[in-house]
Amino acid sequence: MSENFEKYKGTINSLYRQTKDELWTPQLATLVLLFVGILIATIFFNVAVFSFGHWAIALIVYLIEVIIPLFILYRHQRKIYETVREKALEMDATNPGIYEAYEEWRKKVEPPEST
């Protein structure tokens, strides 16, 4: 770990929490809850009221309904990281080395991308 990382770790964590709070809007929460509710309703109606004609159709429907909220949350997390990166880049003029500390922080907290 670099000296800059130890120096700015608290600031970067604070920026991350603040950005996460700012970007978690009621509209986003409603959207995620709506898609989770659709999944729950589909499971209920499939089990209790209406059964899909074939198990493959049910599997495809469930898979799509699970992927949608996960994709929304994934994109939201990417937006948080990008916003924190921009804030760290802006702060680099007054706090030299904070951007490099951010890059090191991101490597630690973000799972590696599969290529």
Protein Blocks (a to p, Z undefined) as FASTA:
>chain_A
ZZklmmmmmmmmmmmmmmmmmmmcfklmmmmmmmmmmmmmmmmmmmmmmccfbfklmmmm
mmmmmmmmmmmmmmmmmmmmmmmmmmmmmmmmmmghklmmmmmmmmmmpccddZZ
